[in-house]
Amino acid sequence: MKANTQVQNVLVSEVDPALVDESKAVDLILKSGDVSVHHRNVIHGSKANHSPLRRCGLTIRYIPISTRIKAPNWPCTFLLRGDAVPGINHYVEVDHMFFNGKGNWI
């Protein structure tokens, strides 16, 4: 892709237009600091961000500890619960992630 080229979808995924009825789409206008949380199979999108402020996205996927992550030393693999299966994955330590109510999640 050339520099400064605009793309319709930065994730380069496609949805069959025959499966989407845009007349039933719902606009959700977020204020600064708001968040939208939805299932990964929900068709969603947004128009270009023309503001001087950044727009962020975060994807969280939960997998069983028996799932092997093939990327070596993947920096985003956190063991949130349970015990690691020896030789399957390397997990990033999360002891530094303190927040109110953390004990309810462990």
VOMARMI-563358 format. One record per residue (C-alpha): residue number from 1; x, y, z. Coordinates in Angstrom, 3 decimals, padded with zeros to 6 digits. Layout:
% residues N
<rec pos="NUM" east="X" north="Y" up="Z"/>
...
***
This chain:
% residues 106
<rec pos="1" east="000.000" north="000.000" up="000.000"/>
<rec pos="2" east="001.321" north="003.487" up="-000.834"/>
<rec pos="3" east="001.831" north="006.100" up="001.864"/>
<rec pos="4" east="-001.157" north="008.392" up="002.467"/>
<rec pos="5" east="-003.467" north="005.945" up="000.720"/>
<rec pos="6" east="-006.898" north="005.871" up="002.292"/>
<rec pos="7" east="-008.484" north="002.477" up="002.780"/>
<rec pos="8" east="-012.081" north="001.636" up="003.490"/>
<rec pos="9" east="-011.166" north="-000.790" up="006.232"/>
<rec pos="10" east="-007.815" north="-000.732" up="008.045"/>
<rec pos="11" east="-008.284" north="-004.353" up="009.135"/>
<rec pos="12" east="-008.625" north="-005.459" up="005.509"/>
<rec pos="13" east="-011.523" north="-007.733" up="006.323"/>
<rec pos="14" east="-014.585" north="-007.901" up="004.202"/>
<rec pos="15" east="-018.235" north="-008.433" up="004.953"/>
<rec pos="16" east="-020.568" north="-009.601" up="002.210"/>
<rec pos="17" east="-022.745" north="-006.499" up="001.542"/>
<rec pos="18" east="-025.709" north="-008.815" up="000.941"/>
<rec pos="19" east="-025.580" north="-009.698" up="004.649"/>
<rec pos="20" east="-025.762" north="-006.085" up="005.852"/>
<rec pos="21" east="-028.852" north="-003.896" up="005.925"/>
<rec pos="22" east="-027.389" north="-000.451" up="006.635"/>
<rec pos="23" east="-030.899" north="000.982" up="007.073"/>
<rec pos="24" east="-030.937" north="-000.894" up="010.407"/>
<rec pos="25" east="-027.569" north="000.482" up="011.511"/>
<rec pos="26" east="-027.501" north="002.378" up="014.791"/>
<rec pos="27" east="-025.179" north="005.324" up="015.364"/>
<rec pos="28" east="-023.425" north="005.345" up="018.700"/>
<rec pos="29" east="-021.735" north="008.682" up="019.301"/>
<rec pos="30" east="-019.144" north="008.455" up="022.039"/>
<rec pos="31" east="-017.859" north="011.326" up="024.134"/>
<rec pos="32" east="-014.206" north="011.725" up="024.957"/>
<rec pos="33" east="-013.244" north="008.928" up="027.348"/>
<rec pos="34" east="-016.251" north="006.742" up="026.464"/>
<rec pos="35" east="-015.844" north="003.145" up="025.357"/>
<rec pos="36" east="-017.811" north="000.803" up="023.126"/>
<rec pos="37" east="-017.710" north="-002.896" up="024.045"/>
<rec pos="38" east="-019.155" north="-005.487" up="021.719"/>
<rec pos="39" east="-018.858" north="-009.089" up="020.611"/>
<rec pos="40" east="-016.215" north="-009.703" up="017.948"/>
<rec pos="41" east="-018.846" north="-010.902" up="015.469"/>
<rec pos="42" east="-020.839" north="-007.670" up="015.610"/>
<rec pos="43" east="-020.357" north="-005.788" up="012.371"/>
<rec pos="44" east="-019.107" north="-002.377" up="013.376"/>
<rec pos="45" east="-017.120" north="000.493" up="011.988"/>
<rec pos="46" east="-016.513" north="004.199" up="012.051"/>
<rec pos="47" east="-015.684" north="006.990" up="009.695"/>
<rec pos="48" east="-012.227" north="008.550" up="009.548"/>
<rec pos="49" east="-010.974" north="010.404" up="012.595"/>
<rec pos="50" east="-010.277" north="013.962" up="011.429"/>
<rec pos="51" east="-009.665" north="015.349" up="014.912"/>
<rec pos="52" east="-006.166" north="016.044" up="016.248"/>
<rec pos="53" east="-006.799" north="013.466" up="018.975"/>
<rec pos="54" east="-006.058" north="009.777" up="018.608"/>
<rec pos="55" east="-008.661" north="007.049" up="018.532"/>
<rec pos="56" east="-007.720" north="003.795" up="020.235"/>
<rec pos="57" east="-008.862" north="000.242" up="019.873"/>
<rec pos="58" east="-008.270" north="-002.670" up="022.211"/>
<rec pos="59" east="-008.900" north="-006.314" up="021.534"/>
<rec pos="60" east="-008.993" north="-008.806" up="024.378"/>
<rec pos="61" east="-009.216" north="-012.519" up="023.642"/>
<rec pos="62" east="-009.502" north="-015.171" up="026.307"/>
<rec pos="63" east="-008.152" north="-018.627" up="025.517"/>
<rec pos="64" east="-007.676" north="-021.819" up="027.526"/>
<rec pos="65" east="-004.203" north="-022.350" up="028.973"/>
<rec pos="66" east="-003.834" north="-025.403" up="026.729"/>
<rec pos="67" east="-003.937" north="-023.238" up="023.568"/>
<rec pos="68" east="-000.463" north="-022.891" up="022.052"/>
<rec pos="69" east="000.472" north="-019.431" up="020.807"/>
<rec pos="70" east="002.841" north="-019.944" up="017.892"/>
<rec pos="71" east="004.412" north="-016.471" up="017.875"/>
<rec pos="72" east="007.550" north="-016.781" up="020.025"/>
<rec pos="73" east="007.534" north="-014.643" up="023.181"/>
<rec pos="74" east="004.274" north="-012.947" up="022.194"/>
<rec pos="75" east="004.297" north="-009.755" up="024.327"/>
<rec pos="76" east="000.543" north="-009.692" up="024.920"/>
<rec pos="77" east="000.006" north="-013.075" up="026.576"/>
<rec pos="78" east="-001.104" north="-012.705" up="030.173"/>
<rec pos="79" east="-002.005" north="-015.575" up="032.471"/>
<rec pos="80" east="-005.054" north="-014.200" up="034.237"/>
<rec pos="81" east="-006.234" north="-017.339" up="036.017"/>
<rec pos="82" east="-005.075" north="-020.895" up="036.611"/>
<rec pos="83" east="-001.655" north="-022.458" up="036.232"/>
<rec pos="84" east="000.400" north="-022.430" up="033.049"/>
<rec pos="85" east="000.846" north="-025.731" up="031.242"/>
<rec pos="86" east="004.636" north="-026.335" up="031.186"/>
<rec pos="87" east="006.157" north="-025.901" up="027.742"/>
<rec pos="88" east="003.039" north="-024.442" up="026.100"/>
<rec pos="89" east="003.360" north="-020.637" up="026.401"/>
<rec pos="90" east="005.428" north="-017.945" up="028.057"/>
<rec pos="91" east="003.192" north="-015.519" up="029.965"/>
<rec pos="92" east="003.921" north="-011.895" up="030.811"/>
<rec pos="93" east="003.843" north="-011.229" up="034.555"/>
<rec pos="94" east="000.796" north="-009.149" up="035.584"/>
<rec pos="95" east="001.604" north="-008.386" up="039.230"/>
<rec pos="96" east="002.049" north="-004.727" up="038.304"/>
<rec pos="97" east="-001.557" north="-004.380" up="037.077"/>
<rec pos="98" east="-003.297" north="-003.154" up="040.199"/>
<rec pos="99" east="-006.784" north="-001.698" up="040.088"/>
<rec pos="100" east="-009.721" north="-001.459" up="042.460"/>
<rec pos="101" east="-011.504" north="-004.790" up="042.577"/>
<rec pos="102" east="-008.581" north="-006.759" up="041.114"/>
<rec pos="103" east="-009.215" north="-009.508" up="043.672"/>
<rec pos="104" east="-012.659" north="-010.112" up="042.186"/>
<rec pos="105" east="-011.081" north="-011.072" up="038.852"/>
<rec pos="106" east="-008.346" north="-013.420" up="040.032"/>
***
